[in-house]
Amino acid sequence: MLYRPVGLVLGLASGALAGALFGRIWAAVGGEGDAPDPLDEDRAWKEILLAAAIQGAIFAVVRAVVDRSGAVGVRRLTGVWPAGT
């Protein structure tokens, strides 16, 4: 129960980190400034789906790293592994 506020803050931080990381990776992979939005009429399906797949993978990995690191940190501080939700 006490881990919930920590988890919430870590979730916000992981979202910000993943968004920044995605922007940098998309600029390197896509060659264009902004990633395509699904409603961009001038972008091809291939480009939109590639951006979505990359973004999803980055968000999942960053979230797993941040959540796991947070749980390890809580255990180090308290001696107790936080319960999952």
N, CA and C of each residue as an Amber inpcrd file, in Angstrom:
protein
   255
   0.8250000  -1.1940000   0.0000000   0.0000000   0.0000000   0.0000000
   0.8730000   1.2630000   0.0000000   1.9490000   1.2390000   0.7560000
   2.8170000   2.4030000   0.8160000   3.6000000   2.6120000  -0.4740000
   3.6960000   1.5640000  -1.2630000   4.4470000   1.6640000  -2.5110000
   3.6530000   2.3910000  -3.5970000   2.3510000   2.4680000  -3.4560000
   1.5090000   3.0860000  -4.4940000   1.9370000   4.4840000  -4.8940000
   2.1610000   5.4040000  -3.9620000   2.5970000   6.7410000  -4.3720000
   3.9580000   6.7130000  -5.0650000   4.8310000   5.8450000  -4.5860000
   6.1430000   5.7040000  -5.2300000   5.9630000   5.1780000  -6.6470000
   5.1100000   4.1700000  -6.8000000   4.8340000   3.6060000  -8.1200000
   4.2330000   4.6210000  -9.0760000   3.3800000   5.4840000  -8.5520000
   2.7630000   6.5210000  -9.3800000   3.8120000   7.5080000  -9.8880000
   4.6780000   7.9480000  -9.0010000   5.7420000   8.8780000  -9.3960000
   6.6840000   8.2110000 -10.3960000   7.0290000   6.9560000 -10.1370000
   7.9070000   6.2340000 -11.0630000   7.2380000   6.0410000 -12.4270000
   5.9320000   5.8250000 -12.4250000   5.2000000   5.6850000 -13.6860000
   5.2440000   6.9670000 -14.5130000   5.0740000   8.0980000 -13.8500000
   5.1570000   9.3830000 -14.5510000   6.5620000   9.6220000 -15.0880000
   7.5460000   9.2890000 -14.2700000   8.9380000   9.4610000 -14.7010000
   9.2640000   8.5370000 -15.8660000   8.7700000   7.3110000 -15.8170000
   9.0610000   6.3750000 -16.9090000   8.3990000   6.8340000 -18.2050000
   7.2060000   7.4140000 -18.1180000   6.5420000   7.9340000 -19.3160000
   7.3220000   9.0700000 -19.9480000   7.8080000   9.9790000 -19.1110000
   8.6030000  11.1010000 -19.6200000   9.9080000  10.6140000 -20.2360000
  10.5630000   9.6770000 -19.5500000  11.8200000   9.1330000 -20.0620000
  11.6020000   8.3910000 -21.3770000  10.5650000   7.5770000 -21.4250000
  10.2770000   6.8180000 -22.6460000   9.9280000   7.7420000 -23.8040000
   9.1780000   8.7960000 -23.5350000   8.8350000   9.7500000 -24.5920000
  10.0570000  10.4360000 -25.1660000  10.9630000  10.8420000 -24.2840000
  12.1970000  11.4860000 -24.7450000  13.0590000  10.5080000 -25.5300000
  13.1510000   9.2730000 -25.0300000  13.9500000   8.2530000 -25.7160000
  13.3600000   7.9260000 -27.0830000  12.0410000   7.8050000 -27.1450000
  11.3920000   7.5350000 -28.4210000  11.6570000   8.6480000 -29.4270000
  11.5650000   9.8890000 -28.9740000  11.8300000  11.0160000 -29.8720000
  13.2230000  10.9530000 -30.4800000  14.1970000  10.6100000 -29.6560000
  15.5790000  10.5160000 -30.1530000  15.7540000   9.3390000 -31.1050000
  15.1540000   8.2120000 -30.7460000  15.2830000   7.0230000 -31.6040000
  14.5360000   7.2340000 -32.9110000  13.3630000   7.8400000 -32.8550000
  12.6090000   8.0740000 -34.0910000  13.3740000   9.0220000 -35.0140000
  13.9880000  10.0270000 -34.4510000  14.7690000  10.9580000 -35.2770000
  15.9050000  10.2270000 -35.9720000  16.5100000   9.2550000 -35.2920000
  17.6040000   8.4910000 -35.8870000  17.0970000   7.4750000 -36.9170000
  15.9730000   6.8270000 -36.6260000  15.4370000   5.7890000 -37.5090000
  14.5980000   6.3750000 -38.6340000  13.7040000   7.2930000 -38.2770000
  12.7470000   7.8200000 -39.2390000  13.3110000   8.8760000 -40.1570000
  14.3380000   9.5530000 -39.7150000  14.9410000  10.5810000 -40.5330000
  14.1410000  11.8620000 -40.6220000  12.9600000  11.9040000 -40.0120000
  12.1420000  13.1040000 -40.0230000  11.9910000  13.6040000 -38.5980000
  11.6260000  14.8480000 -38.4420000  11.5500000  15.4430000 -37.1160000
  10.5650000  14.7710000 -36.1820000   9.3020000  14.7330000 -36.5570000
   8.2730000  14.2030000 -35.6730000   7.8280000  12.8260000 -36.1290000
   7.4780000  12.0010000 -35.1610000   6.9080000  10.6920000 -35.4870000
   5.5190000  10.9050000 -36.0730000   5.0920000  10.0160000 -36.9550000
   3.7680000  10.1880000 -37.5540000   2.6530000   9.9030000 -36.5640000
   1.6170000  10.6640000 -36.6620000   0.4010000  10.4530000 -35.8870000
  -0.5080000   9.5730000 -36.7490000  -1.2840000   8.6810000 -36.1430000
  -2.1740000   7.8360000 -36.9540000  -3.1340000   8.6200000 -37.8510000
  -3.3950000   9.8770000 -37.5220000  -4.3110000  10.6730000 -38.3390000
  -3.5970000  11.5470000 -39.3640000  -2.2560000  11.3960000 -39.4810000
  -1.5140000  12.1260000 -40.5150000  -1.8670000  11.5530000 -41.8790000
  -2.5920000  12.3380000 -42.6490000  -3.0690000  11.8650000 -43.9510000
  -1.9310000  11.5950000 -44.9280000  -0.8510000  12.3380000 -44.8040000
   0.2420000  12.2240000 -45.7600000   1.2580000  11.1390000 -45.4030000
   1.0640000  10.4440000 -44.3170000   2.0040000   9.3940000 -43.9100000
   1.4640000   8.0310000 -44.3180000   2.3550000   7.1490000 -44.6990000
   1.9800000   5.7990000 -45.1320000   1.7010000   4.9030000 -43.9320000
   0.9090000   3.8560000 -44.1540000   0.6130000   2.8850000 -43.1110000
   1.8960000   2.3130000 -42.5220000   2.8210000   1.9830000 -43.3880000
   4.0770000   1.3680000 -42.9470000   4.7950000   2.2620000 -41.9360000
   4.8650000   3.5220000 -42.2210000   5.5520000   4.4680000 -41.3460000
   4.8170000   4.6340000 -40.0150000   3.4990000   4.7040000 -40.0670000
   2.7020000   4.8610000 -38.8540000   2.8170000   3.6250000 -37.9660000
   2.7250000   2.4430000 -38.5600000   2.8120000   1.2110000 -37.7790000
   4.2140000   0.9810000 -37.2290000   5.2310000   1.3510000 -37.9910000
   6.6050000   1.2340000 -37.4990000   6.8050000   2.1420000 -36.2810000
   6.3270000   3.3590000 -36.3640000   6.4570000   4.2910000 -35.2400000
   5.7110000   3.7640000 -34.0140000   4.5200000   3.2280000 -34.2110000
   3.7440000   2.7040000 -33.0880000   4.4430000   1.5020000 -32.4430000
   5.0060000   0.6280000 -33.2530000   5.7000000  -0.5470000 -32.7240000
   6.9410000  -0.1460000 -31.9360000   7.7140000   0.7770000 -32.4720000
   8.9120000   1.2420000 -31.7700000   8.5270000   1.9270000 -30.4680000
   7.5240000   2.7830000 -30.5310000   7.0890000   3.5020000 -29.3370000
   6.5810000   2.5350000 -28.2660000   5.7950000   1.5610000 -28.6570000
   5.2740000   0.5850000 -27.7000000   6.3720000  -0.2270000 -27.0380000
   7.3480000  -0.6550000 -27.8350000   8.4570000  -1.4280000 -27.2770000
   9.2680000  -0.5920000 -26.2980000   9.5440000   0.6400000 -26.6630000
  10.3250000   1.5170000 -25.7800000   9.5820000   1.7630000 -24.4750000
   8.3000000   2.0670000 -24.5540000   7.5240000   2.3360000 -23.3440000
   7.4800000   1.0980000 -22.4400000   7.3050000  -0.0810000 -23.0190000
   7.2400000  -1.3020000 -22.2150000   8.5700000  -1.5940000 -21.5260000
   9.6610000  -1.4520000 -22.2480000  10.9730000  -1.7310000 -21.6660000
  11.3230000  -0.7080000 -20.5910000  11.1060000   0.5590000 -20.8700000
  11.4240000   1.5910000 -19.8790000  10.5650000   1.4000000 -18.6340000
   9.3100000   1.1080000 -18.8070000   8.4320000   0.9020000 -17.6490000
   8.8940000  -0.2850000 -16.8180000   9.2800000  -1.3840000 -17.4730000
   9.7570000  -2.5590000 -16.7430000  11.0310000  -2.2400000 -15.9710000
  11.9420000  -1.5220000 -16.5990000  13.1950000  -1.1590000 -15.9250000
  12.9220000  -0.2580000 -14.7250000  12.0810000   0.7400000 -14.8980000
  11.7900000   1.6800000 -13.8180000  11.0220000   0.9910000 -12.6910000
  10.0160000   0.1730000 -13.0220000   9.2470000  -0.5250000 -11.9910000
  10.1280000  -1.4870000 -11.2000000  10.9350000  -2.2460000 -11.9150000
  11.8100000  -3.2130000 -11.2340000  12.8390000  -2.4980000 -10.3650000
  13.4280000  -1.4440000 -10.8810000  14.4030000  -0.6770000 -10.1060000
  13.7590000  -0.0580000  -8.8660000  12.5420000   0.4240000  -9.0090000
  11.8270000   0.9850000  -7.8620000  11.5590000  -0.0600000  -6.8030000
  11.1660000  -1.2500000  -7.2170000  10.9070000  -2.3270000  -6.2630000
  12.1860000  -2.7370000  -5.5420000  13.2830000  -2.8290000  -6.2750000
  14.5750000  -3.1620000  -5.6600000  14.9730000  -2.0810000  -4.6630000
  14.7740000  -0.8250000  -5.0290000  15.0890000   0.2790000  -4.1250000
  14.2590000   0.2430000  -2.8530000  12.9670000  -0.0550000  -2.9830000
  12.0990000  -0.1440000  -1.8100000  12.5500000  -1.3040000  -0.9120000
  12.9130000  -2.4220000  -1.5220000  13.3760000  -3.5490000  -0.7120000
  14.6570000  -3.2030000   0.0280000  15.5580000  -2.4920000  -0.6400000
  16.8000000  -2.0900000   0.0270000  16.5310000  -1.1580000   1.2070000
  15.5620000  -0.2590000   1.0500000  15.2460000   0.6880000   2.1190000
  14.4470000   0.0680000   3.2570000  13.5080000  -0.8190000   2.8980000
  12.5860000  -1.3250000   3.9120000  12.8030000  -2.7920000   4.2590000
  13.4660000  -3.5260000   3.3930000  13.6330000  -4.9610000   3.6130000
  12.4440000  -5.7760000   3.1170000  11.4540000  -5.1150000   2.5230000
  10.2420000  -5.7790000   2.0600000  10.0410000  -5.5030000   0.5660000
   9.7310000  -6.5710000  -0.1720000   9.4210000  -6.4200000  -1.6000000
   7.9920000  -5.8890000  -1.7340000   7.7760000  -4.8290000  -2.5180000
   6.4190000  -4.2930000  -2.6500000   5.5110000  -5.2850000  -3.3680000
   4.2740000  -5.3520000  -2.9090000   3.2810000  -6.2430000  -3.5110000
   2.8290000  -5.6780000  -4.8390000   2.5660000  -6.5410000  -5.7950000
   2.0570000  -6.1100000  -7.0980000   0.6000000  -5.7020000  -6.9850000
   0.1520000  -4.9510000  -7.9850000  -1.2420000  -4.5060000  -7.9550000
  -2.0670000  -5.3240000  -8.8940000
